[in-house]
Amino acid sequence: MVWFIWPTDPHRVSAKSVAQRLVQISRPAHLVWNPVSGQIIQSLPPTRAASGLPGELNRQGRVCVQIRVLGSVEEPFTESKMDGLDDILAWLDSWHVPRRWPAGAPLPYPLSMAAQGSMRVWAKGGHFGASQVPGVPDGDPGAIDVHRIVGEPADGLDVPVPGRSPDAGEAAGQRR
């Protein structure tokens, strides 16, 4: 499950018009979401590959859902109204997308442009910002609050310890 930003003002642009544009340029997402209006447009079934990721990454996992959120990488969409999020999460739950963020919270933009995704972490499944996917040069979605999306920190939610990589905690756990 990958979160992308479509850079636009969600107060002035509809999810439908963005979804139509993505289809026109042959880059459809599974869902396009306007978090201000709550409008959600489904362009593809989750069993069909979207095209926001490079190469075969679009096809990895049972489903590789891609959501384009209307907004800005500089102003995280989680800091404002998020109408429709419960509907999106219920839909993702029906496809058994784990409510976890294995790579931790995405970095703020422009630091996110230099993020290096890990194939091992990507293989765990769950929610990722585009900047956290290996081989993706985008800085999406910026410094969003992942807990506002997947819920409060709980057992099974992988959040990196400051100053340590997500992989370092696992390596330490394996030595016990």
C-alpha positions in Angstrom: 0.0 0.0 0.0 1.7 3.2 -1.2 0.7 6.8 -0.5 1.5 9.4 -3.1 0.7 13.1 -3.3 -0.9 14.8 -6.4 0.4 18.3 -6.0 -2.8 20.5 -6.1 -5.1 22.5 -3.9 -7.7 20.1 -2.5 -10.0 23.1 -1.9 -10.1 23.8 -5.6 -9.6 20.5 -7.5 -11.8 17.3 -7.4 -10.5 13.8 -7.0 -12.5 12.9 -10.1 -10.6 15.4 -12.3 -7.2 14.2 -11.0 -8.3 10.5 -11.6 -9.3 11.4 -15.1 -5.9 13.1 -15.7 -4.0 10.2 -14.3 -5.9 7.9 -16.8 -5.1 10.3 -19.7 -1.4 10.2 -18.9 -1.5 6.4 -18.5 -0.6 6.6 -14.7 -3.8 5.6 -13.0 -3.8 5.0 -9.2 -6.2 2.6 -7.5 -7.7 5.4 -5.5 -7.6 9.2 -5.8 -8.6 10.9 -2.6 -9.4 14.5 -1.7 -9.1 14.6 2.1 -10.9 17.9 2.3 -14.1 17.0 0.5 -13.9 13.3 1.2 -14.3 12.4 -2.4 -12.7 9.0 -3.3 -12.4 7.8 -6.9 -11.5 4.2 -7.7 -9.8 3.9 -11.1 -8.6 0.3 -10.9 -9.4 -2.8 -9.0 -6.7 -3.7 -6.4 -6.0 -6.9 -8.4 -4.8 -4.9 -11.3 -1.4 -3.1 -11.2 -1.3 0.6 -11.0 1.6 2.5 -12.5 3.0 4.9 -9.9 6.0 2.8 -9.1 8.9 1.8 -11.3 9.1 -1.6 -13.0 7.7 -4.6 -11.3 7.2 -2.9 -8.0 3.7 -2.2 -9.1 3.0 -6.0 -9.0 4.7 -7.0 -5.8 2.6 -8.6 -3.1 -1.0 -10.0 -3.3 -2.1 -6.4 -3.9 0.0 -3.3 -4.2 -2.6 -0.6 -3.7 -1.6 3.0 -4.7 -3.4 6.0 -3.5 -3.0 9.5 -4.8 -3.9 12.2 -2.2 -4.6 15.7 -3.3 -2.3 18.0 -1.4 1.3 19.1 -0.9 4.5 17.4 0.3 5.3 20.6 2.2 2.0 20.6 4.1 1.2 17.0 5.3 -2.4 16.0 4.6 -2.6 14.4 8.1 -2.4 17.9 9.7 -5.9 18.8 8.4 -9.3 17.3 7.7 -9.2 13.7 6.4 -12.8 13.1 5.3 -13.1 9.6 3.8 -10.1 8.0 5.6 -12.3 5.6 7.5 -13.8 4.4 4.2 -10.4 3.9 2.7 -9.1 2.0 5.7 -12.2 -0.3 5.7 -11.6 -1.0 2.0 -7.9 -1.7 2.6 -8.8 -3.9 5.6 -11.1 -5.9 3.3 -8.0 -6.6 1.1 -6.0 -7.6 4.2 -3.5 -4.7 4.0 -1.8 -4.7 7.4 -2.3 -1.6 9.4 1.4 -1.0 10.0 4.0 1.3 8.7 7.2 -0.9 8.6 9.5 1.8 7.4 8.5 4.2 10.1 7.2 7.7 9.3 8.2 9.2 6.0 10.8 12.0 6.1 9.8 15.6 5.6 10.2 17.0 2.2 12.9 17.7 0.7 14.8 15.2 3.0 12.4 12.5 1.7 13.9 13.0 -1.8 17.1 11.2 -0.6 15.4 8.4 1.3 16.6 4.9 0.4 14.0 2.2 0.6 14.9 -1.2 1.8 13.7 -4.3 -0.2 13.6 -6.3 3.0 11.3 -3.8 4.7 9.2 -3.4 1.5 8.6 -7.1 1.5 6.9 -7.0 4.9 3.9 -5.3 3.4 1.7 -2.6 5.1 1.7 1.1 4.4 4.5 3.1 2.8 5.1 6.6 1.5 6.3 6.6 -2.1 9.6 7.9 -0.8 10.1 4.7 1.2 9.7 2.3 -1.7 13.1 1.1 -3.1 14.0 2.8 -6.3 11.4 5.5 -6.2 12.8 9.0 -6.6 9.7 10.9 -5.4 9.5 12.8 -2.1 5.9 11.8 -1.5 4.0 12.1 0.8 6.2 14.3 3.1 6.2 14.2 6.9 2.7 12.7 7.4 1.6 11.5 10.8 1.4 7.7 10.2 -0.5 7.2 13.4 -3.4 9.3 12.1 -3.7 6.8 9.3 -3.1 3.4 10.8 -4.1 4.2 14.4 -2.2 4.7 17.6 1.1 2.9 18.2 0.4 -0.7 19.1 2.0 -4.2 19.1 3.0 -5.0 15.6 3.4 -1.4 14.5 7.1 -1.0 13.5 8.3 2.5 14.3 12.1 3.0 14.2 14.0 4.1 17.3 15.5 7.6 16.8 19.1 7.2 15.7 18.7 3.6 14.5 17.7 2.2 11.2 14.5 0.0 11.1 16.8 -3.0 10.3 19.0 -2.4 13.4 16.2 -3.2 15.8 15.5 -6.4 14.1 19.2 -7.4 14.1 19.4 -6.6 17.8 16.3 -8.7 18.5 17.8 -11.7 16.6 20.8 -11.7 18.9 18.8 -12.3 22.0 
